[in-house]
Amino acid sequence: MYFETFTELWQMAGHGPFVWSSYAITYLVWFLLIMVPIRQLSRQKRRIRARCEALSQREVNDGDAS
C-alpha cells in the first residue's frame, strides 16, 4: 500500500485537504443532482393531486346544485 498509516492517507503529503474536499464536493453535487429532482417531482405530484381533488370536489358541488 502506498500509505503506511491512516494519518498519511488523510494528509497525502500536504495534498489531503484538497483531495478530500474535492471528493466531498463531488459527492455533495451528485447527491443534490439526484435529490433535488426527486423532491421537485414529489412536490409537483402533491400539487397535481390537490388540484384533482379540488376539481372533483367542485364537480360534486356543481352536481348538487342542479
C-alpha positions as CSV (number, residue, x, y, z in Angstrom):
1,M,0.0,0.0,0.0
2,Y,1.2,3.5,-0.8
3,F,0.4,4.9,2.7
4,E,1.7,3.2,5.8
5,T,-0.8,4.8,8.2
6,F,-4.3,6.3,8.1
7,T,-2.8,9.7,9.0
8,E,-0.5,9.6,6.0
9,L,-3.5,8.7,3.8
10,W,-5.5,11.5,5.3
11,Q,-2.7,14.1,4.8
12,M,-1.4,12.8,1.5
13,A,1.9,14.7,1.8
14,G,0.0,18.0,2.3
15,H,-2.4,17.5,-0.5
16,G,-5.0,15.7,1.6
17,P,-7.3,18.7,2.3
18,F,-7.6,19.4,-1.4
19,V,-8.2,15.8,-2.4
20,W,-10.7,15.0,0.3
21,S,-12.6,18.3,-0.1
22,S,-12.8,17.5,-3.9
23,Y,-14.3,14.1,-3.1
24,A,-16.7,15.7,-0.6
25,I,-17.8,18.4,-3.1
26,T,-18.2,15.8,-5.8
27,Y,-20.4,13.5,-3.7
28,L,-22.4,16.5,-2.5
29,V,-23.1,17.6,-6.1
30,W,-24.1,14.0,-7.0
31,F,-26.4,13.9,-4.0
32,L,-28.1,17.2,-5.0
33,L,-28.4,16.2,-8.6
34,I,-30.3,13.1,-7.5
35,M,-32.3,14.5,-4.6
36,V,-33.5,17.9,-6.0
37,P,-35.4,16.5,-9.0
38,I,-36.9,13.8,-6.7
39,R,-38.2,16.4,-4.3
40,Q,-39.4,18.6,-7.2
41,L,-41.3,15.6,-8.6
42,S,-42.9,14.7,-5.3
43,R,-43.9,18.4,-4.8
44,Q,-45.4,18.6,-8.3
45,K,-47.3,15.3,-7.7
46,R,-48.7,16.8,-4.5
47,R,-49.9,19.9,-6.4
48,I,-51.5,17.9,-9.1
49,R,-53.2,15.7,-6.6
50,A,-54.6,18.7,-4.7
51,R,-55.8,20.2,-8.0
52,C,-57.5,17.0,-9.0
53,E,-59.2,16.8,-5.6
54,A,-60.4,20.4,-5.8
55,L,-61.8,19.8,-9.3
56,S,-63.5,16.6,-8.3
57,Q,-65.0,18.4,-5.2
58,R,-66.1,21.2,-7.4
59,E,-67.8,18.7,-9.8
60,V,-69.6,17.1,-6.8
61,N,-70.8,20.5,-5.6
62,D,-71.9,21.6,-9.0
63,G,-73.9,18.3,-9.3
64,D,-75.7,19.0,-6.0
65,A,-76.7,22.5,-7.2
66,S,-78.6,21.1,-10.3
